[in-house]
Amino acid sequence: MKAVFCALTGDPFCENKVCRLYNAHWQEEVIGAQFGGDYQLCPLHQGLLDGMKRGEAV
Ligand SMILES: [Zn+2]
């Protein structure tokens, strides 16, 4: 998924530290430990992901 966001935004990482794409939080183990196994995205990337799920983006 990182490659997809990289293609969309030109940057594989995010400035929002709550976002799964935040640089220091990219590792799955860190996400699982902090968010109970459920990942989160910032509004920007969540919107991109929602668009992809609906087939509107990319
Ligand atoms: Zn983000």
N, CA, C, O and the ligand as a Tripos MOL2 file, in Angstrom:
@<TRIPOS>MOLECULE
protein
  233   231    59     0     0
PROTEIN
NO_CHARGES

@<TRIPOS>ATOM
      1 N           0.8330   -1.2080    0.0000 N.3       1 MET1
      2 CA          0.0000    0.0000    0.0000 C.3       1 MET1
      3 C           0.8670    1.2580    0.0000 C.2       1 MET1
      4 O           0.4770    2.2910   -0.5450 O.2       1 MET1
      5 N           2.0190    1.1650    0.6010 N.am      2 LYS2
      6 CA          2.9070    2.3220    0.6550 C.3       2 LYS2
      7 C           3.2540    2.8130   -0.7390 C.2       2 LYS2
      8 O           3.3270    4.0170   -0.9840 O.2       2 LYS2
      9 N           3.4660    1.8740   -1.6510 N.am      3 ALA3
     10 CA          3.8100    2.2410   -3.0190 C.3       3 ALA3
     11 C           2.6600    2.9820   -3.6890 C.2       3 ALA3
     12 O           2.8790    3.8910   -4.4910 O.2       3 ALA3
     13 N           1.4360    2.5890   -3.3570 N.am      4 VAL4
     14 CA          0.2630    3.2460   -3.9250 C.3       4 VAL4
     15 C           0.1890    4.6880   -3.4660 C.2       4 VAL4
     16 O          -0.0120    5.5950   -4.2730 O.2       4 VAL4
     17 N           0.3500    4.8950   -2.1830 N.am      5 PHE5
     18 CA          0.3040    6.2560   -1.6590 C.3       5 PHE5
     19 C           1.4640    7.0810   -2.1960 C.2       5 PHE5
     20 O           1.3320    8.2790   -2.4480 O.2       5 PHE5
     21 N           2.5890    6.4270   -2.3630 N.am      6 CYS6
     22 CA          3.7430    7.1300   -2.9100 C.3       6 CYS6
     23 C           3.4370    7.6200   -4.3120 C.2       6 CYS6
     24 O           3.8000    8.7360   -4.6830 O.2       6 CYS6
     25 N           2.7640    6.7770   -5.0920 N.am      7 ALA7
     26 CA          2.4170    7.1480   -6.4530 C.3       7 ALA7
     27 C           1.3920    8.2830   -6.4700 C.2       7 ALA7
     28 O           1.4220    9.1450   -7.3480 O.2       7 ALA7
     29 N           0.4910    8.2720   -5.4950 N.am      8 LEU8
     30 CA         -0.5590    9.2840   -5.4430 C.3       8 LEU8
     31 C          -0.0520   10.6270   -4.9420 C.2       8 LEU8
     32 O          -0.4040   11.6810   -5.4720 O.2       8 LEU8
     33 N           0.7740   10.5680   -3.9180 N.am      9 THR9
     34 CA          1.1670   11.8010   -3.2500 C.3       9 THR9
     35 C           2.5950   12.2040   -3.5640 C.2       9 THR9
     36 O           2.9920   13.3410   -3.3120 O.2       9 THR9
     37 N           3.3670   11.2780   -4.1130 N.am     10 GLY10
     38 CA          4.7690   11.5590   -4.3750 C.3      10 GLY10
     39 C           5.6190   11.4110   -3.1330 C.2      10 GLY10
     40 O           6.8200   11.6820   -3.1630 O.2      10 GLY10
     41 N           5.0010   10.9810   -2.0310 N.am     11 ASP11
     42 CA          5.7300   10.8150   -0.7810 C.3      11 ASP11
     43 C           5.1620    9.6120   -0.0410 C.2      11 ASP11
     44 O           3.9710    9.5980    0.2700 O.2      11 ASP11
     45 N           5.9710    8.6140    0.2470 N.am     12 PRO12
     46 CA          5.4530    7.4050    0.8930 C.3      12 PRO12
     47 C           5.1580    7.6010    2.3710 C.2      12 PRO12
     48 O           4.5430    6.7420    3.0030 O.2      12 PRO12
     49 N           5.5880    8.7160    2.9200 N.am     13 PHE13
     50 CA          5.3920    8.9280    4.3440 C.3      13 PHE13
     51 C           4.4740   10.1090    4.5970 C.2      13 PHE13
     52 O           4.1630   10.8800    3.6900 O.2      13 PHE13
     53 N           4.0490   10.2370    5.8350 N.am     14 CYS14
     54 CA          3.0720   11.2460    6.2150 C.3      14 CYS14
     55 C           3.6090   12.0900    7.3670 C.2      14 CYS14
     56 O           4.3950   11.6160    8.1880 O.2      14 CYS14
     57 N           3.1730   13.3430    7.4140 N.am     15 GLU15
     58 CA          3.6030   14.2290    8.4940 C.3      15 GLU15
     59 C           2.7720   14.0290    9.7550 C.2      15 GLU15
     60 O           3.1640   14.4580   10.8400 O.2      15 GLU15
     61 N           1.6220   13.3730    9.6050 N.am     16 ASN16
     62 CA          0.7350   13.1830   10.7400 C.3      16 ASN16
     63 C           1.1220   11.9310   11.5060 C.2      16 ASN16
     64 O           1.0690   10.8290   10.9610 O.2      16 ASN16
     65 N           1.5050   12.0850   12.7440 N.am     17 LYS17
     66 CA          2.0530   10.9470   13.4890 C.3      17 LYS17
     67 C           1.0080    9.9090   13.8520 C.2      17 LYS17
     68 O           1.3720    8.8060   14.2620 O.2      17 LYS17
     69 N          -0.2490   10.2060   13.7220 N.am     18 VAL18
     70 CA         -1.2790    9.1940   13.9640 C.3      18 VAL18
     71 C          -1.5120    8.3340   12.7340 C.2      18 VAL18
     72 O          -2.1910    7.3100   12.8000 O.2      18 VAL18
     73 N          -0.9470    8.7550   11.6180 N.am     19 CYS19
     74 CA         -1.1910    8.0790   10.3510 C.3      19 CYS19
     75 C          -0.3090    6.8380   10.2180 C.2      19 CYS19
     76 O           0.8420    6.8230   10.6520 O.2      19 CYS19
     77 N          -0.8770    5.8050    9.6100 N.am     20 ARG20
     78 CA         -0.0970    4.5890    9.4020 C.3      20 ARG20
     79 C           1.1170    4.8520    8.5260 C.2      20 ARG20
     80 O           2.1160    4.1360    8.5990 O.2      20 ARG20
     81 N           1.0250    5.8630    7.7160 N.am     21 LEU21
     82 CA          2.1210    6.1590    6.8000 C.3      21 LEU21
     83 C           3.1720    7.0820    7.4130 C.2      21 LEU21
     84 O           4.1560    7.4430    6.7690 O.2      21 LEU21
     85 N           2.9400    7.4530    8.6710 N.am     22 TYR22
     86 CA          3.9470    8.2570    9.3560 C.3      22 TYR22
     87 C           5.2540    7.4700    9.4240 C.2      22 TYR22
     88 O           5.2610    6.2780    9.7330 O.2      22 TYR22
     89 N           6.3310    8.1370    9.1370 N.am     23 ASN23
     90 CA          7.6180    7.4780    8.9700 C.3      23 ASN23
     91 C           7.9580    6.5080   10.0860 C.2      23 ASN23
     92 O           8.2520    5.3400    9.8280 O.2      23 ASN23
     93 N           7.9200    6.9760   11.3080 N.am     24 ALA24
     94 CA          8.3470    6.1500   12.4420 C.3      24 ALA24
     95 C           7.3330    5.0770   12.8030 C.2      24 ALA24
     96 O           7.6380    4.1810   13.5890 O.2      24 ALA24
     97 N           6.1340    5.1520   12.2440 N.am     25 HIS25
     98 CA          5.0750    4.2100   12.6030 C.3      25 HIS25
     99 C           4.8080    3.1900   11.5060 C.2      25 HIS25
    100 O           3.8180    2.4590   11.5530 O.2      25 HIS25
    101 N           5.6820    3.1450   10.5350 N.am     26 TRP26
    102 CA          5.3810    2.2910    9.3910 C.3      26 TRP26
    103 C           5.3740    0.8190    9.7450 C.2      26 TRP26
    104 O           4.6120    0.0470    9.1620 O.2      26 TRP26
    105 N           6.2130    0.4150   10.6960 N.am     27 GLN27
    106 CA          6.3330   -1.0030   11.0200 C.3      27 GLN27
    107 C           5.0310   -1.5320   11.6110 C.2      27 GLN27
    108 O           4.4380   -0.9190   12.4980 O.2      27 GLN27
    109 N           4.6050   -2.6730   11.1030 N.am     28 GLU28
    110 CA          3.3420   -3.2710   11.5250 C.3      28 GLU28
    111 C           3.3240   -3.5370   13.0370 C.2      28 GLU28
    112 O           2.2880   -3.3790   13.6820 O.2      28 GLU28
    113 N           4.4610   -3.9350   13.5950 N.am     29 GLU29
    114 CA          4.5200   -4.2550   15.0110 C.3      29 GLU29
    115 C           4.2140   -3.0300   15.8600 C.2      29 GLU29
    116 O           3.5370   -3.1220   16.8840 O.2      29 GLU29
    117 N           4.7160   -1.8930   15.4260 N.am     30 VAL30
    118 CA          4.4760   -0.6550   16.1630 C.3      30 VAL30
    119 C           3.0020   -0.2840   16.1020 C.2      30 VAL30
    120 O           2.4180    0.1110   17.1120 O.2      30 VAL30
    121 N           2.4100   -0.4040   14.9520 N.am     31 ILE31
    122 CA          0.9940   -0.1020   14.7770 C.3      31 ILE31
    123 C           0.1500   -1.0080   15.6650 C.2      31 ILE31
    124 O          -0.7460   -0.5360   16.3660 O.2      31 ILE31
    125 N           0.4340   -2.2980   15.6380 N.am     32 GLY32
    126 CA         -0.3380   -3.2460   16.4260 C.3      32 GLY32
    127 C          -0.2400   -2.9590   17.9150 C.2      32 GLY32
    128 O          -1.2130   -3.1170   18.6530 O.2      32 GLY32
    129 N           0.9400   -2.5380   18.3500 N.am     33 ALA33
    130 CA          1.1410   -2.2790   19.7580 C.3      33 ALA33
    131 C           0.3830   -1.0220   20.1980 C.2      33 ALA33
    132 O          -0.1390   -0.9660   21.3110 O.2      33 ALA33
    133 N           0.3260   -0.0340   19.3340 N.am     34 GLN34
    134 CA         -0.2510    1.2470   19.7400 C.3      34 GLN34
    135 C          -1.7460    1.3390   19.4440 C.2      34 GLN34
    136 O          -2.4630    2.0860   20.1110 O.2      34 GLN34
    137 N          -2.2180    0.5920   18.4570 N.am     35 PHE35
    138 CA         -3.6030    0.7680   18.0210 C.3      35 PHE35
    139 C          -4.4000   -0.5270   18.1120 C.2      35 PHE35
    140 O          -5.4380   -0.6610   17.4640 O.2      35 PHE35
    141 N          -3.9260   -1.4800   18.9100 N.am     36 GLY36
    142 CA         -4.6700   -2.6990   19.1360 C.3      36 GLY36
    143 C          -4.8650   -3.5370   17.8980 C.2      36 GLY36
    144 O          -5.8450   -4.2730   17.7920 O.2      36 GLY36
    145 N          -3.9390   -3.4340   16.9560 N.am     37 GLY37
    146 CA         -4.0040   -4.2530   15.7540 C.3      37 GLY37
    147 C          -4.7760   -3.5940   14.6240 C.2      37 GLY37
    148 O          -4.7390   -4.0660   13.4880 O.2      37 GLY37
    149 N          -5.4700   -2.5150   14.9240 N.am     38 ASP38
    150 CA         -6.2190   -1.8260   13.8810 C.3      38 ASP38
    151 C          -5.4430   -0.5740   13.4810 C.2      38 ASP38
    152 O          -5.1090    0.2530   14.3300 O.2      38 ASP38
    153 N          -5.1660   -0.4400   12.2170 N.am     39 TYR39
    154 CA         -4.3810    0.7120   11.7910 C.3      39 TYR39
    155 C          -5.2630    1.9260   11.5660 C.2      39 TYR39
    156 O          -6.4730    1.8230   11.3620 O.2      39 TYR39
    157 N          -4.6210    3.0630   11.6100 N.am     40 GLN40
    158 CA         -5.3420    4.3070   11.3750 C.3      40 GLN40
    159 C          -4.6060    5.1190   10.3350 C.2      40 GLN40
    160 O          -3.4000    4.9750   10.1350 O.2      40 GLN40
    161 N          -5.3530    5.9630    9.6910 N.am     41 LEU41
    162 CA         -4.7620    6.8720    8.7270 C.3      41 LEU41
    163 C          -5.2260    8.2950    9.0480 C.2      41 LEU41
    164 O          -6.2860    8.4940    9.6420 O.2      41 LEU41
    165 N          -4.4330    9.2600    8.6550 N.am     42 CYS42
    166 CA         -4.8550   10.6440    8.8000 C.3      42 CYS42
    167 C          -5.9830   10.9230    7.7950 C.2      42 CYS42
    168 O          -6.1740   10.1480    6.8580 O.2      42 CYS42
    169 N          -6.7230   12.0070    7.9780 N.am     43 PRO43
    170 CA         -7.8320   12.3110    7.0660 C.3      43 PRO43
    171 C          -7.4110   12.3300    5.6050 C.2      43 PRO43
    172 O          -8.1670   11.8880    4.7410 O.2      43 PRO43
    173 N          -6.2390   12.8260    5.3210 N.am     44 LEU44
    174 CA         -5.7570   12.8750    3.9390 C.3      44 LEU44
    175 C          -5.6330   11.4830    3.3380 C.2      44 LEU44
    176 O          -6.1800   11.2050    2.2710 O.2      44 LEU44
    177 N          -4.9200   10.6280    4.0200 N.am     45 HIS45
    178 CA         -4.6840    9.2960    3.4710 C.3      45 HIS45
    179 C          -5.9210    8.4090    3.5880 C.2      45 HIS45
    180 O          -6.1280    7.5280    2.7530 O.2      45 HIS45
    181 N          -6.7480    8.6320    4.6160 N.am     46 GLN46
    182 CA         -7.9930    7.8780    4.7160 C.3      46 GLN46
    183 C          -8.8870    8.2150    3.5290 C.2      46 GLN46
    184 O          -9.5300    7.3380    2.9510 O.2      46 GLN46
    185 N          -8.9180    9.4850    3.1790 N.am     47 GLY47
    186 CA         -9.7050    9.8970    2.0250 C.3      47 GLY47
    187 C          -9.2050    9.2640    0.7410 C.2      47 GLY47
    188 O          -9.9960    8.8410   -0.1030 O.2      47 GLY47
    189 N          -7.9050    9.2010    0.5980 N.am     48 LEU48
    190 CA         -7.3230    8.5480   -0.5790 C.3      48 LEU48
    191 C          -7.6890    7.0750   -0.6060 C.2      48 LEU48
    192 O          -8.0270    6.5240   -1.6530 O.2      48 LEU48
    193 N          -7.6160    6.4420    0.5640 N.am     49 LEU49
    194 CA         -7.9200    5.0160    0.6330 C.3      49 LEU49
    195 C          -9.4000    4.7640    0.3390 C.2      49 LEU49
    196 O          -9.7450    3.8250   -0.3780 O.2      49 LEU49
    197 N         -10.2660    5.6050    0.8940 N.am     50 ASP50
    198 CA        -11.7000    5.4640    0.6260 C.3      50 ASP50
    199 C         -11.9720    5.6120   -0.8690 C.2      50 ASP50
    200 O         -12.7810    4.8820   -1.4420 O.2      50 ASP50
    201 N         -11.2910    6.5570   -1.4790 N.am     51 GLY51
    202 CA        -11.4640    6.7590   -2.9200 C.3      51 GLY51
    203 C         -11.0370    5.5340   -3.7060 C.2      51 GLY51
    204 O         -11.6870    5.1450   -4.6760 O.2      51 GLY51
    205 N          -9.9340    4.9280   -3.2770 N.am     52 MET52
    206 CA         -9.4560    3.7290   -3.9650 C.3      52 MET52
    207 C         -10.4360    2.5720   -3.7880 C.2      52 MET52
    208 O         -10.6690    1.7990   -4.7170 O.2      52 MET52
    209 N         -11.0110    2.4600   -2.5820 N.am     53 LYS53
    210 CA        -11.9590    1.3770   -2.3210 C.3      53 LYS53
    211 C         -13.1900    1.5220   -3.1990 C.2      53 LYS53
    212 O         -13.7860    0.5260   -3.6100 O.2      53 LYS53
    213 N         -13.5750    2.7660   -3.4890 N.am     54 ARG54
    214 CA        -14.7200    3.0060   -4.3490 C.3      54 ARG54
    215 C         -14.3330    2.9970   -5.8400 C.2      54 ARG54
    216 O         -15.1800    3.1060   -6.7260 O.2      54 ARG54
    217 N         -13.0350    2.8640   -6.0730 N.am     55 GLY55
    218 CA        -12.5700    2.8420   -7.4520 C.3      55 GLY55
    219 C         -12.5560    4.2100   -8.1020 C.2      55 GLY55
    220 O         -12.5550    4.3320   -9.3270 O.2      55 GLY55
    221 N         -12.5450    5.2540   -7.2540 N.am     56 GLU56
    222 CA        -12.5920    6.6110   -7.7950 C.3      56 GLU56
    223 C         -11.2010    7.1850   -8.0090 C.2      56 GLU56
    224 O         -10.9840    8.0040   -8.9030 O.2      56 GLU56
    225 N         -10.2640    6.7470   -7.1800 N.am     57 ALA57
    226 CA         -8.9020    7.2570   -7.3010 C.3      57 ALA57
    227 C          -8.0530    6.2890   -8.1110 C.2      57 ALA57
    228 O          -8.4950    5.1980   -8.4710 O.2      57 ALA57
    229 N          -6.8230    6.7110   -8.3910 N.am     58 VAL58
    230 CA         -5.8700    5.9270   -9.1740 C.3      58 VAL58
    231 C          -6.3830    5.6790  -10.5900 C.2      58 VAL58
    232 O          -5.7040    5.0330  -11.3880 O.2      58 VAL58
    233 ZN         -1.2820   10.2760    6.2950 Zn       59 ZN59
@<TRIPOS>BOND
     1     1     2 1
     2     2     3 1
     3     3     4 2
     4     3     5 am
     5     5     6 1
     6     6     7 1
     7     7     8 2
     8     7     9 am
     9     9    10 1
    10    10    11 1
    11    11    12 2
    12    11    13 am
    13    13    14 1
    14    14    15 1
    15    15    16 2
    16    15    17 am
    17    17    18 1
    18    18    19 1
    19    19    20 2
    20    19    21 am
    21    21    22 1
    22    22    23 1
    23    23    24 2
    24    23    25 am
    25    25    26 1
    26    26    27 1
    27    27    28 2
    28    27    29 am
    29    29    30 1
    30    30    31 1
    31    31    32 2
    32    31    33 am
    33    33    34 1
    34    34    35 1
    35    35    36 2
    36    35    37 am
    37    37    38 1
    38    38    39 1
    39    39    40 2
    40    39    41 am
    41    41    42 1
    42    42    43 1
    43    43    44 2
    44    43    45 am
    45    45    46 1
    46    46    47 1
    47    47    48 2
    48    47    49 am
    49    49    50 1
    50    50    51 1
    51    51    52 2
    52    51    53 am
    53    53    54 1
    54    54    55 1
    55    55    56 2
    56    55    57 am
    57    57    58 1
    58    58    59 1
    59    59    60 2
    60    59    61 am
    61    61    62 1
    62    62    63 1
    63    63    64 2
    64    63    65 am
    65    65    66 1
    66    66    67 1
    67    67    68 2
    68    67    69 am
    69    69    70 1
    70    70    71 1
    71    71    72 2
    72    71    73 am
    73    73    74 1
    74    74    75 1
    75    75    76 2
    76    75    77 am
    77    77    78 1
    78    78    79 1
    79    79    80 2
    80    79    81 am
    81    81    82 1
    82    82    83 1
    83    83    84 2
    84    83    85 am
    85    85    86 1
    86    86    87 1
    87    87    88 2
    88    87    89 am
    89    89    90 1
    90    90    91 1
    91    91    92 2
    92    91    93 am
    93    93    94 1
    94    94    95 1
    95    95    96 2
    96    95    97 am
    97    97    98 1
    98    98    99 1
    99    99   100 2
   100    99   101 am
   101   101   102 1
   102   102   103 1
   103   103   104 2
   104   103   105 am
   105   105   106 1
   106   106   107 1
   107   107   108 2
   108   107   109 am
   109   109   110 1
   110   110   111 1
   111   111   112 2
   112   111   113 am
   113   113   114 1
   114   114   115 1
   115   115   116 2
   116   115   117 am
   117   117   118 1
   118   118   119 1
   119   119   120 2
   120   119   121 am
   121   121   122 1
   122   122   123 1
   123   123   124 2
   124   123   125 am
   125   125   126 1
   126   126   127 1
   127   127   128 2
   128   127   129 am
   129   129   130 1
   130   130   131 1
   131   131   132 2
   132   131   133 am
   133   133   134 1
   134   134   135 1
   135   135   136 2
   136   135   137 am
   137   137   138 1
   138   138   139 1
   139   139   140 2
   140   139   141 am
   141   141   142 1
   142   142   143 1
   143   143   144 2
   144   143   145 am
   145   145   146 1
   146   146   147 1
   147   147   148 2
   148   147   149 am
   149   149   150 1
   150   150   151 1
   151   151   152 2
   152   151   153 am
   153   153   154 1
   154   154   155 1
   155   155   156 2
   156   155   157 am
   157   157   158 1
   158   158   159 1
   159   159   160 2
   160   159   161 am
   161   161   162 1
   162   162   163 1
   163   163   164 2
   164   163   165 am
   165   165   166 1
   166   166   167 1
   167   167   168 2
   168   167   169 am
   169   169   170 1
   170   170   171 1
   171   171   172 2
   172   171   173 am
   173   173   174 1
   174   174   175 1
   175   175   176 2
   176   175   177 am
   177   177   178 1
   178   178   179 1
   179   179   180 2
   180   179   181 am
   181   181   182 1
   182   182   183 1
   183   183   184 2
   184   183   185 am
   185   185   186 1
   186   186   187 1
   187   187   188 2
   188   187   189 am
   189   189   190 1
   190   190   191 1
   191   191   192 2
   192   191   193 am
   193   193   194 1
   194   194   195 1
   195   195   196 2
   196   195   197 am
   197   197   198 1
   198   198   199 1
   199   199   200 2
   200   199   201 am
   201   201   202 1
   202   202   203 1
   203   203   204 2
   204   203   205 am
   205   205   206 1
   206   206   207 1
   207   207   208 2
   208   207   209 am
   209   209   210 1
   210   210   211 1
   211   211   212 2
   212   211   213 am
   213   213   214 1
   214   214   215 1
   215   215   216 2
   216   215   217 am
   217   217   218 1
   218   218   219 1
   219   219   220 2
   220   219   221 am
   221   221   222 1
   222   222   223 1
   223   223   224 2
   224   223   225 am
   225   225   226 1
   226   226   227 1
   227   227   228 2
   228   227   229 am
   229   229   230 1
   230   230   231 1
   231   231   232 2
@<TRIPOS>SUBSTRUCTURE
     1 MET1         2 RESIDUE 1 A MET
     2 LYS2         6 RESIDUE 1 A LYS
     3 ALA3        10 RESIDUE 1 A ALA
     4 VAL4        14 RESIDUE 1 A VAL
     5 PHE5        18 RESIDUE 1 A PHE
     6 CYS6        22 RESIDUE 1 A CYS
     7 ALA7        26 RESIDUE 1 A ALA
     8 LEU8        30 RESIDUE 1 A LEU
     9 THR9        34 RESIDUE 1 A THR
    10 GLY10       38 RESIDUE 1 A GLY
    11 ASP11       42 RESIDUE 1 A ASP
    12 PRO12       46 RESIDUE 1 A PRO
    13 PHE13       50 RESIDUE 1 A PHE
    14 CYS14       54 RESIDUE 1 A CYS
    15 GLU15       58 RESIDUE 1 A GLU
    16 ASN16       62 RESIDUE 1 A ASN
    17 LYS17       66 RESIDUE 1 A LYS
    18 VAL18       70 RESIDUE 1 A VAL
    19 CYS19       74 RESIDUE 1 A CYS
    20 ARG20       78 RESIDUE 1 A ARG
    21 LEU21       82 RESIDUE 1 A LEU
    22 TYR22       86 RESIDUE 1 A TYR
    23 ASN23       90 RESIDUE 1 A ASN
    24 ALA24       94 RESIDUE 1 A ALA
    25 HIS25       98 RESIDUE 1 A HIS
    26 TRP26      102 RESIDUE 1 A TRP
    27 GLN27      106 RESIDUE 1 A GLN
    28 GLU28      110 RESIDUE 1 A GLU
    29 GLU29      114 RESIDUE 1 A GLU
    30 VAL30      118 RESIDUE 1 A VAL
    31 ILE31      122 RESIDUE 1 A ILE
    32 GLY32      126 RESIDUE 1 A GLY
    33 ALA33      130 RESIDUE 1 A ALA
    34 GLN34      134 RESIDUE 1 A GLN
    35 PHE35      138 RESIDUE 1 A PHE
    36 GLY36      142 RESIDUE 1 A GLY
    37 GLY37      146 RESIDUE 1 A GLY
    38 ASP38      150 RESIDUE 1 A ASP
    39 TYR39      154 RESIDUE 1 A TYR
    40 GLN40      158 RESIDUE 1 A GLN
    41 LEU41      162 RESIDUE 1 A LEU
    42 CYS42      166 RESIDUE 1 A CYS
    43 PRO43      170 RESIDUE 1 A PRO
    44 LEU44      174 RESIDUE 1 A LEU
    45 HIS45      178 RESIDUE 1 A HIS
    46 GLN46      182 RESIDUE 1 A GLN
    47 GLY47      186 RESIDUE 1 A GLY
    48 LEU48      190 RESIDUE 1 A LEU
    49 LEU49      194 RESIDUE 1 A LEU
    50 ASP50      198 RESIDUE 1 A ASP
    51 GLY51      202 RESIDUE 1 A GLY
    52 MET52      206 RESIDUE 1 A MET
    53 LYS53      210 RESIDUE 1 A LYS
    54 ARG54      214 RESIDUE 1 A ARG
    55 GLY55      218 RESIDUE 1 A GLY
    56 GLU56      222 RESIDUE 1 A GLU
    57 ALA57      226 RESIDUE 1 A ALA
    58 VAL58      230 RESIDUE 1 A VAL
    59 ZN59       233 GROUP 0 **** ****
